[in-house]
Amino acid sequence: DDDDDDEDNLMHKTGNFVASSESLPKGIIQMKNCLNANNDRTSDARLTTVQFHPSAQVVMTAGVDQSISLFQVDGKTNPKIQSIHLERFPVHKARFSADGEQVIATSFHNRLFYVYDMMAGKVIPVYKVRGLDERKVKEFEVSPDGSFLLLTGTSGYLHLLTMKTKELVRSMKINGDVAGAVFSPDGSKVYTSSDEGEVFIWDVKSSKCVHKFMDDGCIKGTCIAVSRNGQYLACGSNSGVVNIYSQEGFFKESNPKPVKALMNLVTTATSLSFNPTTEILAIASSLEDEAIKLVHIPSFTVFSNFPVFRRKTVFLPQCMDFSPRSGFFSVANNKGRALLYRLKHYPDF
């Protein structure tokens, strides 16, 4: 079976990554279903998180069953490395730190959040951040350079914390409520979408808003993502439309036109994820079964063979991620499964 040979080769390659000289073709994406990433410790409860480790061949899942689990990714048996249980703490979101040595986890109605120090094997509760006047800590982002944690507050507030000591550095405020926030790839900016359809660009060093624009045709923003090369910004809305802007447009104009308006979702866009090479954008809505698409870049056409036609496989997509070099794609669903796919165009994990 050639497929298996491919996979073994994939695992034996060293870390020296040579970008595939051929760009990803549009139309049909060559992919293979693998064993679920969390097969070794399945959960009946909804998963809220799936994320690949930044450097090790490891994937993390977390969900409302109050646990965080780590698995080795080989596509065949995906053995569990470890699982930690957080008492009375259904996990809303868990993310690796930039260096991959810690996991930050938040819940739904708690001010408390946890830091799981994997090197020390310790789970550290953070009960209160001094100067932070928020009743709960739920949405957050980790800066790519590893220095900051960005917490989403209420009433349009964003709070910047140091990653090292979890101390409040400063706060920023937008008009309306924060619908989504994401760091630029170099960590120097924060892009924020509001529930009123506006997008704000912040300079992290000065905490000044350096630009803002109206997301074209958007009444209520819901999520936002930026491509790894900084070239594209994707903005999702409650209508399901996902607008994609190019850097030239969204940095300079107050009413930029999207390079593409993706109309494939008919329910609220809830998650967006660019692959590391900026050749795929995954878009999904957690409100409808199979509401997930992989979009080819730069043609902005949808791959026709995913999800599988007329057969429920994904159910309600909650969260999705690509491995560091795009060899794998995973989708966490409401049935407690982290579906795993091998993207054959990419030779490395």
N, C-alpha and C positions, 0 to 999 in steps of 0.2 A: 504494500500500500504506500504509494508515493507520499500521500499526505503525512503519514507518520514519519517518514524519512525527513521531510521538510521540518517537522516539528523538532526532531532530535537535533538536526543541524542548528536550528534556531537556538536551542538551549546550549549548544557547545561553543557558540561564537563568543569571542571575547568582547569586552566593552568598547573596543574601537569601532565607532559607528561611522560607516561611510554612507552618506545620504544616497538613497536610490537615485541613480542618474535619470531614470525615467520617471516622469511625473505620473501620478495616479490617473488612469483612464476613467472617463465618465461612463454612465449607462448602467453597467452591472458591476457590483463590487465583489471581488473574489473573497468569500469568507466561509469559514467552517464552524459549525456549532461544536463547542467543547463541553465537557462536563461542567455543571454549574460551579462557579468559583468557590461557593461556600458549601459544596456538597458534603464535605466532611463534618459540618455542623450546621444542618439546616435549621431554619426557624419557621414557625408557622405565622409569626407576626410580621407585619409590614417592615420592610427594610427602608431606612431613610438615607443610607449612605453606602456608596461603594467608591473606593479610591485606591489607585495603584500607588505603591511606595515610590518616592522619587528616584531611588537608586537600586534598591534590592528587588528581586523578582518575587514581590509580595503584594497581596491585595488585602485591603481592610473592608469589612462590612460592619454595619451597626444599624440598630433599629429600635422599635418600640418594645422589644423584649428585654430591654435594659442591659444589653451586652454589646461589647466591641470584640470582633474576632479578626485574627490575622491568618492568612493562608498563603502557602507557597504556590506560585502559579507555574504549573508545567503543562496545563491543558489536558492532562490525562487523569491524575488522581487528586491534584490540588490539595495536598495534605494540610491539615490545620496546624498552625504553629502554636497559637494560644488564644484563649478567650478570657475576657475579664467581665465580671458582672458588677454593675453599678446599682446598688440598692435603691429602689424607688426612684429610678432615674431613666425613664424611657429616652433614648437618644434621638434628638432632633437632627443633629449634625455632628459629624466627627471629621477632623482633617489632620493630616500629618503636618508637622512643622516643616519648614523648607529643607532642613538638614535630614529630615526623616527620623529623628531620634525621639520625638515626642508626638503624642496625639492630643489634640484639644477636642473636648466633647461638650456640647450644650444640650439642654433638655427643652421642654415646651413652656413650662410655667415657673422656671426657677431662676433666681439671681445667681445661684451657685453654678459654677461650671468646673469641669475636671481637666487636669493635665496628667496624661499617662506618660511617665518617663520610662521609655522602653529599655534604656541602657541600665537604669538603676532598678528596673522592675517595680517602680512605685507608682501608685495612683495618688495624685495630690489634689485635694479639693481647694478651689479658690472661692471662698465664701463671699467676699466683698472686695470690690476695687475702690480704693479711697478716692473720693471726689466723683464717683460715678453714681448718679442719682437715677437709676433705672430699676424698675421692679423685676424685670427678667432679662436674661441674656440668652438670645436664641440664634439670631443670624450673625455670622462673622466671616471674615476672610483673613488669610495669612498672607503677609507680603512675600513676594517671590525672593527677596534678598534675605528673608528670615528675621528682619529686625522688628516688624510690627504685627500687631493683631488689630484688626478693624472690627469693632462691634457696631451693629446697627441698633440704634435706640428708637424711642418713640418720637413723634412730632418732628420728624425730619432730621434727627440728630445722628451723627456718626462719631464714634469715639475711637481715638487712636491710642493703643496701649503698647508699651514696650513688650516684646516677646520674652525678653530675658526675665524681667521682674514682674510683669503683668501690672505695671503702674500706668495710670492715665497720663498721657502726654498732653493731649488737647482734644477739643471737640469741634466738629464742623456742623453746619446746619443748612438744609435745603428747604425749599418751599414744598409743602405737602409732606407726605410720608415717604420714607425710603422703600422702594419696591425691590431694588437690587443694587449691589455695589461690587466693584471688582477693581483690583490693582492693575495698572499697566504692567507689561512684562518686565520692565526694568524697576518697577516699584516706585517710580517718581510721581506717578499720578494715580488718582482714584476716579473711576467713572461711576456715577450714581444715576440710577433712573428713579423717577418719582412716580407716585400713583396718579399724578396729574399729567403724565405724558411728556415730562421734560427730562432732559439729560444734562447733568452737571459734571464738569471736569475740574478736579481739584489738584492743586500742587501740594504734595505731601509735606515738603520742607516748610513752606510758608503757611500751609492750611488756607490758602486763598483759592477762591473759585476763579479759574483762569478762563473758562469758557462755558457757555450753556447753549443748548438748542432744543427745539421742539422735535420730538420723535414724530416723523411724518405720519399723519392720520391716526396717531395713537391717542386714545382717550384715557386709558389707564395702563401704565407700564407694569410689568410683572417680573421680568428677569433681564439680566444683561450679561454679556460675555465679550471678552476681547481675545483676538487670535494671538498666538505665541510670538509671531513676528511683528505684532503691533499694527498690522496693516488694516485689519477689519474689526469693527465693533458691531455686535449683534444685539438687537433690542427686541424683547418679546413683550406681547401685550395680552390683555384679557380677551381680545377677539380671536386670538390664535395667530395673528399675523406676526411674523418675525422680520424686522427690517435690518438689512445689512448695509452699513456705511463704510466707505473707504476713508482712510486716515486724512487724505487731502480734504475731503468734505467735512467730516465731523469736527476737525480741529479749527477750521477757519470760518465756516458759514454758520449763521444763526438759524437758517432754514435749509439745511442740506437735504438733498434728495438721496434716498437710499440707492445703492447700486443694484439692489434686488429686494423686492418685497416677497417673502415666502408665504404662500397662502395655503400650505398643506395641512396645517392644524386647524380644526374647526372649534376646538375648545381652548381655554386659556393656556398660553405657553408657560410652562412651569420650570423647564430646565433647558439649558443651552450649553454645548461643550464643543470647542474646537479641538481637533487633534493636533499633536505637537508640530506637524509639518505644515499646518494651515492648508490641507487639501480636503478636509472633511469638517463639516459642521453638523453635529447631532442636535436635533431639536425634538422636544417631547412635551406632552401634556399629561399630567397625572390624573386627569379627569375622565379619560376615556381609554378603554382597552385598545391596545395596539397603536396608540397615538404617538408614534415615534418615526422619525425619518432621518436618513443620513443624506446630507447634501454635499455634492461635489463642488469643490472650489478649484479654479475660478469660474466654471461655467454656471454655478448656482443651480444645477439641475439635480433632481432627487435620484438616488440609486433605486432602480425599479424592483430589485429583488429583496429588499428589506423594508419592513418586516415581511415574513412569508405571507403570500396572498391566501385569504380565506381560511387561515388556520390560526387559532389563538396560541401564541407562544409567549408573548411579552406580558400580557395583561396590563396593569396600570404602571407605567414607568415612573419611578420615584426619583432616580438619580442615575447619572451615567458618567463613565470616565474612559479615557484611552490610556494605555500603558505608555511609559516614557518615550518609547520610539515607535509607538503605534502598532506594534505587533498584535496587541489584544485590545478588545473593546468589551466593556461590561455594562450591563443595565441591572440595577436593583429594582425589584418590583414589590407590589403589595402582598404577594403571596410568600414573602420571605426568601425569595431566591435571587441570587446574583448571577444572571445569565452571562455566559462568557463566549466570546467569538474570537476566532483567530483571523486577523486580516492578512491575507496571504501576500499582498503587495509589499508588505514591510518585513524585511528579513529578521529584524531584531525585536526583542521585548520592549 
